[in-house]
Amino acid sequence: MLNLSGLVDSLRGLPAFRAAFHAMERREVPALGVIRSARPFVVAALANEWRSPVIVVTARIDRAYNLSEQLPVWRGAAEGIYRFSEPAPLFYERAPWGETAIRARLEALSALMPPEDIDLTPLPPVIVTSARGLMQRTLPVSVFRQRSMVLRPGARHSIEALVGRWVAMGYEATSMVIEPGTFSRRGGILDIFPMAHDQPARIEFFDDEIDSLRTFAADSQRSTGKIARLVVTPAREAMPGDAPAAVGALRAWFDGLPDPSAEAINPKGDLPLLESGAAFPFIEHYLPYLYRNPVSLLDYAPDDSLILIEDGAELHETIAEIEAAAGSSRAEKIKAGALAVDHPLPYLTWDQISEALRDRPHAYLHAADDTAEETGVMRGLLAPELRFGGQLKHFLPHIRKQRDAGDTVVVLTNQAARLSEIWHEQETEFLSRTDAVAEPPPPKSLTFVDGMIGEGWRLRTGSGETHLFTDTEIFGWSRPEPRRRRPAKRSRAPELAYADLREGDFVVHVDYGVGRFAGMRKRTIESLQREYLVIEYGGTDTLFVPIHQADRLTRYVGPDDKPPTLNKLGQADWSRIRGKAKQAAENEAKELLDLYARREAAPGHAFNPDTPWQHELEASFPFIETEDQLRAVREVKQDMETAHPMDRLICGDVGFGKTEVALRAAFKAVNDGKQVAILVPTTILAQQHYLTFSRRLAAFPIRVEVLSRFRTKEEQSRILTQLAAREIDIIIGTHRLIQEDVAIPDVGLMIIDEEQRFGVKHKEHFKKLRTAVDILTLTATPIPRTLYMGLTGVRDISMIQTPPEDRLPVVTHVGVFDETLVRQAVLRELERGGQIFVVHNRVQTIEHLRERLEQIVPEARIIVGHGQMDERVLASVMTAFGNGEYDVLLATSIIESGLDIPNANTLVVDRADWFGLAQLYQLRGRVGRSAQQAYAYFFHPAHNRLTEEARARLETLSEYTELGSGYQIAMRDLELRGSGDILSTRQTGHVATVGLHLYTQMLAEAVRRLRGRADAGAAPSLSDSSVLIDLPITAYLPADTIPDMAQRLQLYRRIGGLTGAHHVDEMREELIDRFGAMPPAVEGLLYQIAVKLLAQSAGATAILHRSGVIEIKLPYLVEIDRTRLNNLLGGDTRVTRTAVELPTDDGWRDRLLAILRLLSRRAAEGIGA
């Protein structure tokens, strides 16, 4: 972690700083006069000195965010720094506050109000908030303290009472604990994810005593370690347990409301929810009714807390604007009947806040007003640094001169390696690089530091100056703010990968064909209970699939949106259909392998290993790479360093970092003396890549250019000449790049972004290139897992499936166009200094929508952009919006891909029903590209004007909002419109009869077989006939252990898909950890799976129980020496012509496993099988 705390120490001893600090101790109210770029630096210094909590208040939300992100750098640690966020809705807006905001707020309150016997933070906390965060009312201090609890091993609690208390505190019961604010119960085990904790906890009881406390990982659900105590604070600021008492004040208003309708937003349905005493999404809207006395963040802070206000005049002005907007919204909602006339104020007014500040130590960070009595006590101490705009020939002599004059110079840049290299080319003196300045640097020193921060400054120390230069001063562009504490990643429990099967879905059973899934059913046969998956087939046929055969079942996806024909049981048709599909897959695999072999044999350029410059560029990446990104980079480099042409596909969800992989590959090629061509489908994407590549490569002698219709003819002619003369290293362009007049004489790498969006002629051109140069293709269209496995070994594919660390899921709203909602969405974004995309895909009517938007939100600056504009005009529109000159970009779908404006975090799509599902998903990917919470609104006409397909698309979009849900979106899109051209048209018929998943499994198996290898981790061969298991044991997951049916189904599919004995052992450990001691039925189920796996290895076709005997059916027994096998097995076994028989005496279970292990070893050695 970047650490500049040593520079803070150099400030704390200066007379001006000490004078300011003592003035605050005396409860004077100084205006410090600190320049904006140095405010985090000064706040850290004050917080290190102050012995009580420090609260920093900014007027704007974005400044609060940036300040909270920078403070850990100056304090040297992220612990004890909190962001007291603003709820997502504006005041009086009846909408969820948002999990991230609620959690951040409760963490801050917990830091100020820990249980009396626990000090949660070693340092007094620093809490950063904005005007609206400070105004927002919260629950009373006494309520927060009374409801918090500390749990320890050995303490006694009634489980029922504990669960009831958690519900009253706002925790929600769920089948699995994955998200903060949830809990689950399974017998004597309670799981809970407290709001102020980074990990969920598992509480195991012995009777009513806590036997153990341990944390667990939300993604695997496995325990990670024991803990001595667990602090559980409220999960909401409006406590559900307090809601029923407040209903009386609302009942008359609720009774006067009309009944809710499908098209109108009506809060009447909130009444029974409030009465229930359980949490629901809008409960915070009623917080002022639950707690009548206004309480804010300041009420939680001790009296000697220091309040630092960034800019008092701006804060006052912002609060006045918020109050005015809230008053207007209140009047509108009361008039519309959406708000009670006597609804209490949900916020504190400026007068109330001023009164709360009056008796507390506080100060203003901003420059003092010349007319005010106060003076800036630190004015002149800090000043902005000079800016050099990338002119290193001026910058390096300047810092040498400063250093030689006795000053301290710190150069903080993500290009530290490159700059120090240039320095060493000119200077004999060696300078080291570091990522930490934990001690004050000595005078007359120059330090290069790897890292990033907003802007630099210079500090006058009396004996000289301390200079801090950043990329802003050196290169003229600012870096993203450093990311500190990561929000808890939304994890997917292991079985959620199997959650794609629902009642009514079409499915394919490998052995019986296409049917319809009809749920699960428990049956008792000969006093033994088992649970089955029920599949309905043609006519009245029904198949009960044992749980151990769940892996033989896949979801059906066809080539189009037509429902499949259901097969009938007991007919030979399915065997014939499956045989034809298998032969087709075999032929397709041969063709793919032939193409792959031809490319492997073609000569190509083998690039050299990474150079020091390559390492420097990669070290300058301003974010933390995900494991998938790093893996993709490694695979691309390995391909480039071989002597045959690369043809690799990078497949990753929207905003998951594919461009960075491409950039590193391009840089590697240029370092080897080759030119790089980057081909993109749209002009806007070309311009975006040009800006990204130019900025990232600014410190290196690399020439980047763009060829698109944004360039004049004269500019294009100049670029083509320079390209042919090898004066341009990286050329980025649209299809213009592959026209005949474009000569790239030494092209070594071509990067194709979103190849599927190019035309047929262009794709033919790409095919020719694939045997000549290295090709890297990027796509955001997810590939189904089965197809990915099918192509493994014949097409080089890298999957990037992990979201960047600091991403949050986009809050998605789908509904009828609502002007009030549009206004609230735009105002919310403007309030935090952000920007908004509005998409309307009809050029003819886009100006009409502009006029309407100007009436809805007159405060917003709106600019229009679409593909029919003159190229230069469109370019200027995009540049102006990217530079923040406008608040709203009203555009057609030209923004669908490639546009990367991290400051734009609200998207409004008009007539979302005009778009395809993949388009809508791409559009949603335009927002949420930073750590800020993003919002997407998809509006459509009234439901009676929607087609069934449009309704299904929009429902899917609102259902799948998690990060990385592109896979589920893609699969739903396949179901809605079919698999289309994912596979060649020759295969369409086979996909229709056996489904996409089964066909691609066949393809994967054929590829493995033809290549003569068994890939590690590959699924069992489909040619393996299913082993029939019928043993005298009870085998199922009891409902009292796992009450949620969907979770049981998901676990059944996981268990049925286990592929090795060690996996069975791991599953047993996991189930014990998650659900406690296993009942015999669960042990029986795992035993069945272990038997099935061994039986498959042994070549058995069935394991049956008949009249007190277990029969192991082995087809090869007729061909071997059965007497020898009988002697080898020994004991009471009997080997017949068809089976090995074992009596069901005591211990038969262990004996059966031992026999199967021996038979498996013999089969592996080729004996008897």
Summary of the structure (lengths in Angstrom):
residues: 1169
radius of gyration: 33.2
end to end distance: 59.0
largest distance: 109.7
contacts: 3930
relative contact order: 0.08
helix: 42%
strand: 18%
